[in-house]
């Protein structure tokens, strides 16, 4: 499979190299700054250099596109790549707001192509093991508190863009460990999040338990620590050199005593390639199987949070909630919605219904001078109610049937 790389974000470059090293994919074209071209050539890749993104998307031999452009151009490139009906892998954050993520999810429903965010950290075997420990009653019991301390040289400074909005790291890991987040409260020195400044996060999981995250930027150190405390004990996971370095987890179950597990330094991108190839295989199975045949998950997939586009949407929603909390100095509650055709229909009908109410009110007032305006209210109401029946008349898509 031939793929193209748009932009020179480090995550996109690493994903391109991992795809090429997998042996089944070839980097055919590159569009972006000269620095990215030098990097891919040093990595042993020999793509064709193309200046125009539209020329890349018009090439029928390109089946997959990696969107790794700067945050200011990323939404436009992502939209065009998804509209071109190709598989798309996009660097995160996709944008500073969830709007483009909602829009591309709707487009992907129509094209049927694969759309994945580059969020491989939740696939780390240490996090998979920690999530399993947090769900075993014999180890920690009911989760009470998840404490996280992140020490990192910077806070995604290259992804702030002209808007200056900071995207917070690690939402996908928190969701993989504790599930959906119901409330978020963020604290910073000012009324907004700034690159290079410390901040605190706290919140509550939907299925129980609270979390607390502290971020301390330090230019000379990268360290991560997770402590899950429950009613029967606690588990501690430490990355002394960051997410890609070695990891150590210690826990003290009552029946065994103190235990410790170790992991070697980890390269996240082969795991991201496996997720992409699994999505390709599942897509092929869905295309050849009947509507009643549910695709089977690969071994171990149930233990990790699947990397889907919905994960990217949730991260953007949580970013937005954290920014609101810092600005307004209060807790932000999350009201989740699935990005689907049904949600889009409901939103459209809500707007149409509100406009219809205003029109009816105006028609009633004007009918005093123009009597025929009062007679068109009933047909318009009938048309609106008829549109509501479309949700029961039209057949549901295959994906919604499986859900």
N, C-alpha and C positions, 0 to 999 in steps of 0.2 A: 504494500500500500504506500503510495506517495503522499507526502504531507508537506505543508508550507508553514513557515514561521514568519509571523508579522510582529516586529518589535524586538527589543533586546533586553527585556526584563530578565533578571537572573533565573527566576523560576521557569520561564519559557525556554531559556537556553538549556537548562539542565534537563527539562522534559524532552526537548528535541534530541539531545544526546542519548538519553535513556531509550527513547523510541528507536533510534538508529541502531543502538547496541543490541536491542532485542532481536534483530536479524530479520524481521518481517516488514519493516518500514524503512522508507528512504526519504531523506530530506531533499526535496526537489528544488524549492525556491526559498529565498530569504528576502524580506522587505524590511528595511530599518536602517538605523545609524551604522556608520562604518565600524564602530567598536564591536557591535554584535557580529558583523561579518568576519572580523578578525578572530573572534572567539570561536565561531563554528569551524573556521578553517584550522585553527590550532587543535580543535577537538577531532580532527580527521574527517570532517564532513566537507563535501564539495557541492553546495547548492548553487543554483543559478541566481544571480543577484538581480532583483526586479525592483524598480523604483515605484511603480504604480500598484496599489493594492487591488484595484479593479482588474488589472491584467492577471493577477494571481487568481482571483475568484472566477475569471472567465476561462481559465484553463481546465478543460474537462478531465485531465489526468490527475488533478489534485483531488483527493478524497477526504483529507483531513486538514484542518487549519488550526494552528496554535496562535492564539491572540495574546501577545505579550507586549503590546504597545504601551506608551505612557498613559497614566490614568485619565488625562484630559482627552485623549483620542481613543481610549479603549472602548467606551460605550458605542461609538459610531462603527468602529471596526468589528466589534462583536455582533452588532445588529446586521451588518452587511454579510458577515460570514455565515450567520444562521439563515439569513434569507437566501443565500446561494445554495442551500440544500446540501451542505457538507457536514461531516462530523466536526465538532468544534471543541477544543480544549482552551479554557480561558484562565489567565492569571487572576488571582484574587488580591484585593477586592475588585469586583467587576466595575463598580462605580462608587460614588459617595452616597448615593441613595438607592433604595431597592427598585426604583421604577423601571430601569432598563432590564433588570433581572426578571421582573414580572413579564415585561413585553417579550423578551426572547424566549421565555418559557412557553408563552402562548404560540409563538411562531414555531417552536420546536414540536409542539403538539401536532401541527399541520404537516411539517416536513417529515417527521418520524426519524430524523437523524439523531445521533448521539450528541449530547451537550453536557460536558463535565467541567467542574471547576478544579483548578490545580490546588488541592488541599490535602496533601498526603500525610500530614502529621498524625491525624487520627488513626492511621493505619499502622502506627508503630506497635510492634508486638508487646511492648511494655504497657502501653495504654489498653490494649486488648486484654491483657492479663489483669491490670488494675480494675477495669470495668467488670470483669468476671468476679474478682474478689469482692467488689462492692455489692454484688448481687447474691453472694453466698452468706446465708444467715449465720453459719458457724464461724465465720471469720470476724466480721465487724457488727453483725446484726443489722438493725435498721439505721440507714445513713442519717447522721445528724448534721455534720459539717464537713465540707470539702474546702480545704485551705490551699491556695496556690500562691507561690512566690516566683516571679519572673524577673530575672536580672539580665538585661540585654543592652548591647551598645547603642541601639537607636530604636525608635518606634515607627518603623515603616516610613521613613522620611521621604523616599522616592515616590510613595503612593499618596501623598497629600495633595498634589496638583495645585492649580491656581486657587482653588477654593480654600486650601489650608486645612481641610477637615482630616483628622487623624483616624485611621482605621485600626481598631484594637485587635491584637493577635490572639488566637487560641480559642475562639468561640466554638469551633468544630470539635475541639478536644473536650471542652466542658460539656457539650451536648452528648458526646460519645460516652462520657463517664456518668453523668447524672440525668440525662434525658432532656426533654424540652424545658426551657427556662420560662417561668411565669412572670417574674418581676426582676427588675434591674435597678440598682442604685449606684451611681458613680460619683466620685469625689475627686476634684482637682484643685490646683491652687487658684485658678481663676474661674471664669464663667464658660470656658471652653477647653478642650483637650489640645495641648500643644506638644509638638515633637520635642523630645529630650527632657520632658518634665515628668516627675512621678505622678501616679494616680492610683486610686483604690476603686475596686469594684466589689459589690456584694449583691446578692439576689437569692431567689428561691426557685427550686425545681418544682415542676408540676406534680411529680409523683412523690414528693417529700424530700426534706433536707434543704439546707441552705449552703451557699458558697461564698467565699471571700477571696479576692484576687488582688495582690499588690504588685505593681510594676515599678521597678527601680532602674532607670537607665544608667548604665555605667560603661564608659567607652573601653574599659580594659577587661571586662568580664562578661561571660554568658553562662547563666545557671538557671535551672528550673527545678522546683520542688513541689510535690503534690502530697498532701496529707488528708486521708479520708478517715474521719472519726465517726464511729457508730455506737450503738448501745452495748456492744459486746467487745469492742476493741478498736484498733486502728491500723491502717496500712500507710506506709510512707514510701514514695517513689521519688528518686533524686536523679537529675541529669546534671552532673557537675560541670560539663562542658557544653551545655545546650542540647537541643533535641536530637542532633545528629551524632552526639558523642555517646560514650558508654552510659549505661543506666543501672541503678541498683534499687531493688525493692525489698523492704523488710516488713514483716508482720508477725504477730504473736498470737496465733490461735491457741485456745485453752487446752485443746487435746494434744497438740504437738510441741508447743514451745516456740521459741524464737526461730524464725525461718528467714532466709535471705535468697533472693534470686538476682542474677546478674545478666546483662545484655551487652554485647559488643557494640562498637560504633556502627551506626545504621545509615545506609543510603536510602532516602525516602522515595527516590524516583522510580526504581524498578517496581516497587509496590504500586505506584500510581499507574505505571504501564500495565501491570496485571489487572488493575481495576478497569482500565480502558478496554483491554482485550476481552475481559469478562463481559463488559457492556456490549461489545461487538458480537460476542457469541450469543448473548441473551437476545439481542436484536434479531439475529438470524433465526434463532429458535422461534421467536414470536411470529416471524414472517412465514415460517413453514408449518407451524402448528395451528390447530384449530382454536377457536375462541374459548373453549372449555379446558384447554391444556395449559396449566400454569407452569411457567419455567421453573426449574429447580435451581436452588442456590448452590454455588460451589462450596466445598468443604471449608468450614471456618468463617463463611460469610455472615452467619447469624451472630457471631461473636463481636464483629466490628460494625461500626456505623457505616452503611454504604455511602460512598462518595457520589452523591447525585446533585443535580442542580438545585434541589430544594435545600440542600445544606448551604449553598452560597446565598440563597435568598434569606435563610434564617440568620446567617452571619451579618448581612446588611441590615436586617431588621433590628438585630441586637445592637449593632453600631449606632443606628439611629436612636434607639431607646436610651443608650448610654449618653449620647450627646444631649438629648433632651433632659436627662436627669441632671447633668452637670450645669446646664444652662438655667434650669428652673429650680434647682436645689430640692428635688423631690423624687420619689420613687416612680419609675415608669413601668406600667403594666403592659404585658404583651398580649395582643389579641391576634392570634395566628390565623391565616387563611391559606389554603392551598392555591397555588397558581395553576388554575385549570380553566377549561372552557366553561364549566358550570359557574365558577366564580366570576368570570368575565361577563357572562350573561346576566347574572344577578346585579352586578355593578351597573351595567348598561340599563337594565330595566329600572333600577333605582333612579338614575338620572332622568330617564324618560318619564317616570311617574311623577317626579318633582316638577318637571317642566309642564306636565299635563295639568297638575293641580293649579299652577299659576295661570295657565291658559284658560282653564274653566272659570277661575275667579274673574279674570279679565273679561271673558265672554259674557258672564252673568251681568257684570256692570254695564258693558257696552250694549247689551241686548235691549236696554231701556230705550236707546235711540236707534239701534239697528236690530229689529226683532229676529231676523233670520239667523243671527249668531247663536241664539239659544237653541235652535234646532240641530246644530252640528255637534253639540256636546255629547248626546247619546251615541251617535255613530263612532265618535273618537274613543269614547269609553269602551265600546264594543270591540274596536280594533285592538286597543291595549290589552283587554282581557283575552282576546284571541291569541296575541303573542305569548301570553303566559302558558297557553296550552301546548306550545311548541316543545316544551321540556318533556312532555309526556307522549307527544305524537312521534317526534323524531327519535330514531334508535340511538342508544348510547354507544360511545366508542368502546373499543376493545379494552383499553386501559381502565376505564371506569368500571367496566364489567368485572374485571379481575379484582379491583379494589373492593 
